[in-house]
Amino acid sequence: MINIGLGDKDAAFATLRKAIDERSPMLIWLNADPVYDDLHSDSRFTELLLRIGLRHQVRSGIKPLEMWAKRTSTAPHGNWNSHQ
């Protein structure tokens, strides 16, 4: 979202509120898309998530592929099921 890149959080939240009102399907990525990372620390972000039925999750900073690689590299012969 260009408003975030420009540092205009007020405009970004106005755009997100409009997207919620319009029931945009892209909102399912709101908590996961790194584009919105700069908004996570703002209380309005949590309010928006609650409004659409999501909860605020703090990401570890490790990408899913990195998590998968870590897990499989420690498994004997790359067997995923042996560590579940």
PDB file as gemmi writes it, atoms N, CA and C in Angstrom:
CRYST1    1.000    1.000    1.000  90.00  90.00  90.00 P 1                      
ATOM      1  N   MET A   1       0.844  -1.173   0.000  1.00  0.00           N  
ATOM      2  CA  MET A   1       0.000   0.000   0.000  1.00  0.00           C  
ATOM      3  C   MET A   1       0.891   1.240   0.000  1.00  0.00           C  
ATOM      4  N   ILE A   2       0.649   2.119  -0.894  1.00  0.00           N  
ATOM      5  CA  ILE A   2       1.529   3.273  -1.070  1.00  0.00           C  
ATOM      6  C   ILE A   2       1.540   4.201   0.141  1.00  0.00           C  
ATOM      7  N   ASN A   3       0.426   4.311   0.844  1.00  0.00           N  
ATOM      8  CA  ASN A   3       0.363   5.193   2.017  1.00  0.00           C  
ATOM      9  C   ASN A   3       1.345   4.758   3.098  1.00  0.00           C  
ATOM     10  N   ILE A   4       1.518   3.463   3.251  1.00  0.00           N  
ATOM     11  CA  ILE A   4       2.457   2.956   4.253  1.00  0.00           C  
ATOM     12  C   ILE A   4       3.878   3.320   3.839  1.00  0.00           C  
ATOM     13  N   GLY A   5       4.185   3.113   2.568  1.00  0.00           N  
ATOM     14  CA  GLY A   5       5.507   3.437   2.055  1.00  0.00           C  
ATOM     15  C   GLY A   5       5.851   4.915   2.186  1.00  0.00           C  
ATOM     16  N   LEU A   6       4.825   5.755   2.113  1.00  0.00           N  
ATOM     17  CA  LEU A   6       5.034   7.196   2.258  1.00  0.00           C  
ATOM     18  C   LEU A   6       5.030   7.641   3.719  1.00  0.00           C  
ATOM     19  N   GLY A   7       4.760   6.704   4.628  1.00  0.00           N  
ATOM     20  CA  GLY A   7       4.749   7.023   6.053  1.00  0.00           C  
ATOM     21  C   GLY A   7       3.467   7.680   6.525  1.00  0.00           C  
ATOM     22  N   ASP A   8       2.419   7.628   5.710  1.00  0.00           N  
ATOM     23  CA  ASP A   8       1.135   8.245   6.073  1.00  0.00           C  
ATOM     24  C   ASP A   8       0.209   7.184   6.662  1.00  0.00           C  
ATOM     25  N   LYS A   9       0.390   6.906   7.940  1.00  0.00           N  
ATOM     26  CA  LYS A   9      -0.395   5.857   8.602  1.00  0.00           C  
ATOM     27  C   LYS A   9      -1.878   6.199   8.655  1.00  0.00           C  
ATOM     28  N   ASP A  10      -2.202   7.478   8.851  1.00  0.00           N  
ATOM     29  CA  ASP A  10      -3.615   7.861   8.919  1.00  0.00           C  
ATOM     30  C   ASP A  10      -4.333   7.505   7.615  1.00  0.00           C  
ATOM     31  N   ALA A  11      -3.703   7.819   6.484  1.00  0.00           N  
ATOM     32  CA  ALA A  11      -4.292   7.488   5.188  1.00  0.00           C  
ATOM     33  C   ALA A  11      -4.346   5.972   4.986  1.00  0.00           C  
ATOM     34  N   ALA A  12      -3.322   5.271   5.456  1.00  0.00           N  
ATOM     35  CA  ALA A  12      -3.306   3.807   5.339  1.00  0.00           C  
ATOM     36  C   ALA A  12      -4.470   3.195   6.107  1.00  0.00           C  
ATOM     37  N   PHE A  13      -4.699   3.668   7.318  1.00  0.00           N  
ATOM     38  CA  PHE A  13      -5.809   3.129   8.104  1.00  0.00           C  
ATOM     39  C   PHE A  13      -7.160   3.506   7.501  1.00  0.00           C  
ATOM     40  N   ALA A  14      -7.262   4.685   6.915  1.00  0.00           N  
ATOM     41  CA  ALA A  14      -8.503   5.076   6.242  1.00  0.00           C  
ATOM     42  C   ALA A  14      -8.780   4.137   5.069  1.00  0.00           C  
ATOM     43  N   THR A  15      -7.737   3.804   4.315  1.00  0.00           N  
ATOM     44  CA  THR A  15      -7.874   2.888   3.183  1.00  0.00           C  
ATOM     45  C   THR A  15      -8.259   1.491   3.659  1.00  0.00           C  
ATOM     46  N   LEU A  16      -7.655   1.039   4.749  1.00  0.00           N  
ATOM     47  CA  LEU A  16      -7.983  -0.286   5.292  1.00  0.00           C  
ATOM     48  C   LEU A  16      -9.413  -0.335   5.821  1.00  0.00           C  
ATOM     49  N   ARG A  17      -9.854   0.738   6.470  1.00  0.00           N  
ATOM     50  CA  ARG A  17     -11.249   0.784   6.944  1.00  0.00           C  
ATOM     51  C   ARG A  17     -12.213   0.705   5.764  1.00  0.00           C  
ATOM     52  N   LYS A  18     -11.876   1.391   4.673  1.00  0.00           N  
ATOM     53  CA  LYS A  18     -12.713   1.334   3.475  1.00  0.00           C  
ATOM     54  C   LYS A  18     -12.728  -0.080   2.903  1.00  0.00           C  
ATOM     55  N   ALA A  19     -11.571  -0.736   2.887  1.00  0.00           N  
ATOM     56  CA  ALA A  19     -11.489  -2.120   2.389  1.00  0.00           C  
ATOM     57  C   ALA A  19     -12.344  -3.053   3.241  1.00  0.00           C  
ATOM     58  N   ILE A  20     -12.364  -2.809   4.546  1.00  0.00           N  
ATOM     59  CA  ILE A  20     -13.203  -3.620   5.430  1.00  0.00           C  
ATOM     60  C   ILE A  20     -14.668  -3.395   5.103  1.00  0.00           C  
ATOM     61  N   ASP A  21     -15.054  -2.129   4.954  1.00  0.00           N  
ATOM     62  CA  ASP A  21     -16.448  -1.811   4.620  1.00  0.00           C  
ATOM     63  C   ASP A  21     -16.869  -2.448   3.304  1.00  0.00           C  
ATOM     64  N   GLU A  22     -15.926  -2.549   2.371  1.00  0.00           N  
ATOM     65  CA  GLU A  22     -16.207  -3.148   1.060  1.00  0.00           C  
ATOM     66  C   GLU A  22     -15.998  -4.658   1.049  1.00  0.00           C  
ATOM     67  N   ARG A  23     -15.609  -5.206   2.194  1.00  0.00           N  
ATOM     68  CA  ARG A  23     -15.378  -6.645   2.346  1.00  0.00           C  
ATOM     69  C   ARG A  23     -14.355  -7.182   1.345  1.00  0.00           C  
ATOM     70  N   SER A  24     -13.243  -6.515   1.253  1.00  0.00           N  
ATOM     71  CA  SER A  24     -12.183  -6.920   0.336  1.00  0.00           C  
ATOM     72  C   SER A  24     -11.610  -8.277   0.753  1.00  0.00           C  
ATOM     73  N   PRO A  25     -11.526  -9.219  -0.194  1.00  0.00           N  
ATOM     74  CA  PRO A  25     -10.959 -10.533   0.143  1.00  0.00           C  
ATOM     75  C   PRO A  25      -9.463 -10.477   0.454  1.00  0.00           C  
ATOM     76  N   MET A  26      -8.790  -9.416   0.064  1.00  0.00           N  
ATOM     77  CA  MET A  26      -7.349  -9.294   0.315  1.00  0.00           C  
ATOM     78  C   MET A  26      -7.041  -9.104   1.803  1.00  0.00           C  
ATOM     79  N   LEU A  27      -8.042  -8.788   2.597  1.00  0.00           N  
ATOM     80  CA  LEU A  27      -7.816  -8.530   4.020  1.00  0.00           C  
ATOM     81  C   LEU A  27      -7.404  -9.776   4.794  1.00  0.00           C  
ATOM     82  N   ILE A  28      -7.598 -10.953   4.210  1.00  0.00           N  
ATOM     83  CA  ILE A  28      -7.173 -12.163   4.909  1.00  0.00           C  
ATOM     84  C   ILE A  28      -5.662 -12.189   5.102  1.00  0.00           C  
ATOM     85  N   TRP A  29      -4.934 -11.396   4.297  1.00  0.00           N  
ATOM     86  CA  TRP A  29      -3.476 -11.346   4.380  1.00  0.00           C  
ATOM     87  C   TRP A  29      -2.973 -10.227   5.280  1.00  0.00           C  
ATOM     88  N   LEU A  30      -3.881  -9.482   5.866  1.00  0.00           N  
ATOM     89  CA  LEU A  30      -3.512  -8.306   6.643  1.00  0.00           C  
ATOM     90  C   LEU A  30      -2.502  -8.608   7.743  1.00  0.00           C  
ATOM     91  N   ASN A  31      -2.645  -9.724   8.398  1.00  0.00           N  
ATOM     92  CA  ASN A  31      -1.765 -10.067   9.513  1.00  0.00           C  
ATOM     93  C   ASN A  31      -0.469 -10.743   9.065  1.00  0.00           C  
ATOM     94  N   ALA A  32      -0.433 -11.203   7.816  1.00  0.00           N  
ATOM     95  CA  ALA A  32       0.724 -11.965   7.343  1.00  0.00           C  
ATOM     96  C   ALA A  32       1.599 -11.216   6.346  1.00  0.00           C  
ATOM     97  N   ASP A  33       1.024 -10.290   5.611  1.00  0.00           N  
ATOM     98  CA  ASP A  33       1.762  -9.589   4.563  1.00  0.00           C  
ATOM     99  C   ASP A  33       2.739  -8.586   5.167  1.00  0.00           C  
ATOM    100  N   PRO A  34       4.027  -8.697   4.836  1.00  0.00           N  
ATOM    101  CA  PRO A  34       5.024  -7.775   5.397  1.00  0.00           C  
ATOM    102  C   PRO A  34       4.806  -6.307   5.010  1.00  0.00           C  
ATOM    103  N   VAL A  35       3.981  -6.057   4.013  1.00  0.00           N  
ATOM    104  CA  VAL A  35       3.667  -4.681   3.622  1.00  0.00           C  
ATOM    105  C   VAL A  35       3.089  -3.915   4.806  1.00  0.00           C  
ATOM    106  N   TYR A  36       2.366  -4.620   5.662  1.00  0.00           N  
ATOM    107  CA  TYR A  36       1.679  -3.971   6.785  1.00  0.00           C  
ATOM    108  C   TYR A  36       2.494  -3.962   8.078  1.00  0.00           C  
ATOM    109  N   ASP A  37       3.722  -4.424   8.033  1.00  0.00           N  
ATOM    110  CA  ASP A  37       4.542  -4.513   9.252  1.00  0.00           C  
ATOM    111  C   ASP A  37       4.657  -3.194  10.010  1.00  0.00           C  
ATOM    112  N   ASP A  38       4.769  -2.081   9.305  1.00  0.00           N  
ATOM    113  CA  ASP A  38       4.904  -0.788   9.979  1.00  0.00           C  
ATOM    114  C   ASP A  38       3.647  -0.375  10.735  1.00  0.00           C  
ATOM    115  N   LEU A  39       2.538  -1.049  10.482  1.00  0.00           N  
ATOM    116  CA  LEU A  39       1.285  -0.714  11.162  1.00  0.00           C  
ATOM    117  C   LEU A  39       1.044  -1.561  12.408  1.00  0.00           C  
ATOM    118  N   HIS A  40       1.769  -2.641  12.559  1.00  0.00           N  
ATOM    119  CA  HIS A  40       1.521  -3.592  13.650  1.00  0.00           C  
ATOM    120  C   HIS A  40       1.599  -2.955  15.031  1.00  0.00           C  
ATOM    121  N   SER A  41       2.464  -1.990  15.214  1.00  0.00           N  
ATOM    122  CA  SER A  41       2.644  -1.401  16.542  1.00  0.00           C  
ATOM    123  C   SER A  41       1.574  -0.366  16.880  1.00  0.00           C  
ATOM    124  N   ASP A  42       0.744  -0.013  15.932  1.00  0.00           N  
ATOM    125  CA  ASP A  42      -0.313   0.972  16.141  1.00  0.00           C  
ATOM    126  C   ASP A  42      -1.567   0.266  16.662  1.00  0.00           C  
ATOM    127  N   SER A  43      -2.184   0.816  17.695  1.00  0.00           N  
ATOM    128  CA  SER A  43      -3.376   0.177  18.278  1.00  0.00           C  
ATOM    129  C   SER A  43      -4.524   0.079  17.271  1.00  0.00           C  
ATOM    130  N   ARG A  44      -4.535   0.947  16.280  1.00  0.00           N  
ATOM    131  CA  ARG A  44      -5.590   0.885  15.258  1.00  0.00           C  
ATOM    132  C   ARG A  44      -5.496  -0.399  14.439  1.00  0.00           C  
ATOM    133  N   PHE A  45      -4.281  -0.927  14.307  1.00  0.00           N  
ATOM    134  CA  PHE A  45      -4.098  -2.170  13.556  1.00  0.00           C  
ATOM    135  C   PHE A  45      -4.803  -3.325  14.275  1.00  0.00           C  
ATOM    136  N   THR A  46      -4.605  -3.412  15.579  1.00  0.00           N  
ATOM    137  CA  THR A  46      -5.267  -4.458  16.366  1.00  0.00           C  
ATOM    138  C   THR A  46      -6.777  -4.309  16.292  1.00  0.00           C  
ATOM    139  N   GLU A  47      -7.255  -3.080  16.355  1.00  0.00           N  
ATOM    140  CA  GLU A  47      -8.698  -2.834  16.258  1.00  0.00           C  
ATOM    141  C   GLU A  47      -9.257  -3.314  14.916  1.00  0.00           C  
ATOM    142  N   LEU A  48      -8.508  -3.054  13.836  1.00  0.00           N  
ATOM    143  CA  LEU A  48      -8.949  -3.509  12.520  1.00  0.00           C  
ATOM    144  C   LEU A  48      -8.985  -5.029  12.442  1.00  0.00           C  
ATOM    145  N   LEU A  49      -7.963  -5.664  12.989  1.00  0.00           N  
ATOM    146  CA  LEU A  49      -7.931  -7.131  12.979  1.00  0.00           C  
ATOM    147  C   LEU A  49      -9.125  -7.707  13.723  1.00  0.00           C  
ATOM    148  N   LEU A  50      -9.429  -7.147  14.882  1.00  0.00           N  
ATOM    149  CA  LEU A  50     -10.576  -7.619  15.659  1.00  0.00           C  
ATOM    150  C   LEU A  50     -11.875  -7.406  14.895  1.00  0.00           C  
ATOM    151  N   ARG A  51     -11.949  -6.307  14.195  1.00  0.00           N  
ATOM    152  CA  ARG A  51     -13.158  -5.989  13.428  1.00  0.00           C  
ATOM    153  C   ARG A  51     -13.423  -7.019  12.331  1.00  0.00           C  
ATOM    154  N   ILE A  52     -12.372  -7.592  11.765  1.00  0.00           N  
ATOM    155  CA  ILE A  52     -12.571  -8.589  10.704  1.00  0.00           C  
ATOM    156  C   ILE A  52     -12.431 -10.023  11.219  1.00  0.00           C  
ATOM    157  N   GLY A  53     -12.282 -10.166  12.528  1.00  0.00           N  
ATOM    158  CA  GLY A  53     -12.258 -11.505  13.117  1.00  0.00           C  
ATOM    159  C   GLY A  53     -10.902 -12.169  13.169  1.00  0.00           C  
ATOM    160  N   LEU A  54      -9.838 -11.396  13.044  1.00  0.00           N  
ATOM    161  CA  LEU A  54      -8.493 -11.941  13.182  1.00  0.00           C  
ATOM    162  C   LEU A  54      -7.896 -11.478  14.493  1.00  0.00           C  
ATOM    163  N   ARG A  55      -6.876 -12.166  14.954  1.00  0.00           N  
ATOM    164  CA  ARG A  55      -6.189 -11.697  16.153  1.00  0.00           C  
ATOM    165  C   ARG A  55      -4.776 -11.306  15.779  1.00  0.00           C  
ATOM    166  N   HIS A  56      -4.242 -10.415  16.535  1.00  0.00           N  
ATOM    167  CA  HIS A  56      -2.898  -9.896  16.254  1.00  0.00           C  
ATOM    168  C   HIS A  56      -1.869 -10.933  16.672  1.00  0.00           C  
ATOM    169  N   GLN A  57      -1.030 -11.339  15.733  1.00  0.00           N  
ATOM    170  CA  GLN A  57       0.015 -12.310  16.004  1.00  0.00           C  
ATOM    171  C   GLN A  57       1.370 -11.662  15.791  1.00  0.00           C  
ATOM    172  N   VAL A  58       2.248 -11.882  16.716  1.00  0.00           N  
ATOM    173  CA  VAL A  58       3.605 -11.379  16.579  1.00  0.00           C  
ATOM    174  C   VAL A  58       4.404 -12.438  15.845  1.00  0.00           C  
ATOM    175  N   ARG A  59       4.971 -12.043  14.722  1.00  0.00           N  
ATOM    176  CA  ARG A  59       5.762 -12.991  13.937  1.00  0.00           C  
ATOM    177  C   ARG A  59       7.167 -13.057  14.491  1.00  0.00           C  
ATOM    178  N   SER A  60       7.758 -14.205  14.342  1.00  0.00           N  
ATOM    179  CA  SER A  60       9.093 -14.439  14.879  1.00  0.00           C  
ATOM    180  C   SER A  60      10.187 -13.844  14.019  1.00  0.00           C  
ATOM    181  N   GLY A  61       9.875 -13.430  12.824  1.00  0.00           N  
ATOM    182  CA  GLY A  61      10.894 -12.916  11.918  1.00  0.00           C  
ATOM    183  C   GLY A  61      11.513 -14.010  11.066  1.00  0.00           C  
ATOM    184  N   ILE A  62      11.150 -15.269  11.339  1.00  0.00           N  
ATOM    185  CA  ILE A  62      11.637 -16.387  10.537  1.00  0.00           C  
ATOM    186  C   ILE A  62      10.586 -16.687   9.479  1.00  0.00           C  
ATOM    187  N   LYS A  63      11.009 -16.747   8.246  1.00  0.00           N  
ATOM    188  CA  LYS A  63      10.087 -17.025   7.152  1.00  0.00           C  
ATOM    189  C   LYS A  63       9.696 -18.500   7.196  1.00  0.00           C  
ATOM    190  N   PRO A  64       8.466 -18.832   6.754  1.00  0.00           N  
ATOM    191  CA  PRO A  64       8.015 -20.229   6.786  1.00  0.00           C  
ATOM    192  C   PRO A  64       8.975 -21.196   6.112  1.00  0.00           C  
ATOM    193  N   LEU A  65       9.561 -20.804   4.987  1.00  0.00           N  
ATOM    194  CA  LEU A  65      10.486 -21.702   4.305  1.00  0.00           C  
ATOM    195  C   LEU A  65      11.725 -21.962   5.158  1.00  0.00           C  
ATOM    196  N   GLU A  66      12.197 -20.941   5.864  1.00  0.00           N  
ATOM    197  CA  GLU A  66      13.343 -21.120   6.759  1.00  0.00           C  
ATOM    198  C   GLU A  66      12.987 -22.067   7.902  1.00  0.00           C  
ATOM    199  N   MET A  67      11.759 -21.949   8.425  1.00  0.00           N  
ATOM    200  CA  MET A  67      11.327 -22.843   9.499  1.00  0.00           C  
ATOM    201  C   MET A  67      11.296 -24.283   8.992  1.00  0.00           C  
ATOM    202  N   TRP A  68      10.776 -24.470   7.782  1.00  0.00           N  
ATOM    203  CA  TRP A  68      10.699 -25.798   7.204  1.00  0.00           C  
ATOM    204  C   TRP A  68      12.108 -26.367   6.993  1.00  0.00           C  
ATOM    205  N   ALA A  69      13.013 -25.543   6.478  1.00  0.00           N  
ATOM    206  CA  ALA A  69      14.382 -25.996   6.225  1.00  0.00           C  
ATOM    207  C   ALA A  69      15.072 -26.385   7.523  1.00  0.00           C  
ATOM    208  N   LYS A  70      14.859 -25.602   8.582  1.00  0.00           N  
ATOM    209  CA  LYS A  70      15.449 -25.936   9.881  1.00  0.00           C  
ATOM    210  C   LYS A  70      14.930 -27.280  10.373  1.00  0.00           C  
ATOM    211  N   ARG A  71      13.639 -27.473  10.236  1.00  0.00           N  
ATOM    212  CA  ARG A  71      13.029 -28.690  10.751  1.00  0.00           C  
ATOM    213  C   ARG A  71      13.489 -29.908   9.963  1.00  0.00           C  
ATOM    214  N   THR A  72      13.531 -29.808   8.655  1.00  0.00           N  
ATOM    215  CA  THR A  72      13.904 -30.974   7.852  1.00  0.00           C  
ATOM    216  C   THR A  72      15.393 -31.249   7.910  1.00  0.00           C  
ATOM    217  N   SER A  73      16.207 -30.224   8.136  1.00  0.00           N  
ATOM    218  CA  SER A  73      17.649 -30.455   8.163  1.00  0.00           C  
ATOM    219  C   SER A  73      18.077 -31.204   9.432  1.00  0.00           C  
ATOM    220  N   THR A  74      17.258 -31.178  10.468  1.00  0.00           N  
ATOM    221  CA  THR A  74      17.603 -31.899  11.695  1.00  0.00           C  
ATOM    222  C   THR A  74      16.992 -33.292  11.731  1.00  0.00           C  
ATOM    223  N   ALA A  75      16.096 -33.558  10.806  1.00  0.00           N  
ATOM    224  CA  ALA A  75      15.449 -34.870  10.776  1.00  0.00           C  
ATOM    225  C   ALA A  75      16.359 -35.882  10.093  1.00  0.00           C  
ATOM    226  N   PRO A  76      16.388 -37.132  10.602  1.00  0.00           N  
ATOM    227  CA  PRO A  76      17.195 -38.155   9.956  1.00  0.00           C  
ATOM    228  C   PRO A  76      16.713 -38.405   8.529  1.00  0.00           C  
ATOM    229  N   HIS A  77      17.598 -38.347   7.595  1.00  0.00           N  
ATOM    230  CA  HIS A  77      17.316 -38.587   6.177  1.00  0.00           C  
ATOM    231  C   HIS A  77      16.219 -37.662   5.636  1.00  0.00           C  
ATOM    232  N   GLY A  78      16.017 -36.500   6.266  1.00  0.00           N  
ATOM    233  CA  GLY A  78      15.019 -35.559   5.794  1.00  0.00           C  
ATOM    234  C   GLY A  78      13.598 -36.011   6.010  1.00  0.00           C  
ATOM    235  N   ASN A  79      13.407 -36.950   6.944  1.00  0.00           N  
ATOM    236  CA  ASN A  79      12.077 -37.483   7.195  1.00  0.00           C  
ATOM    237  C   ASN A  79      11.296 -36.516   8.083  1.00  0.00           C  
ATOM    238  N   TRP A  80      10.349 -35.832   7.505  1.00  0.00           N  
ATOM    239  CA  TRP A  80       9.559 -34.812   8.213  1.00  0.00           C  
ATOM    240  C   TRP A  80       8.795 -35.422   9.406  1.00  0.00           C  
ATOM    241  N   ASN A  81       8.218 -36.599   9.209  1.00  0.00           N  
ATOM    242  CA  ASN A  81       7.354 -37.193  10.234  1.00  0.00           C  
ATOM    243  C   ASN A  81       8.084 -37.617  11.500  1.00  0.00           C  
ATOM    244  N   SER A  82       9.367 -37.783  11.447  1.00  0.00           N  
ATOM    245  CA  SER A  82      10.088 -38.274  12.630  1.00  0.00           C  
ATOM    246  C   SER A  82      10.177 -37.238  13.734  1.00  0.00           C  
ATOM    247  N   HIS A  83       9.892 -35.946  13.441  1.00  0.00           N  
ATOM    248  CA  HIS A  83       9.988 -34.908  14.455  1.00  0.00           C  
ATOM    249  C   HIS A  83       8.651 -34.294  14.800  1.00  0.00           C  
ATOM    250  N   GLN A  84       7.574 -34.909  14.454  1.00  0.00           N  
ATOM    251  CA  GLN A  84       6.252 -34.342  14.756  1.00  0.00           C  
ATOM    252  C   GLN A  84       5.750 -34.831  16.078  1.00  0.00           C  
TER     253      GLN A  84                                                      
END                                                                             
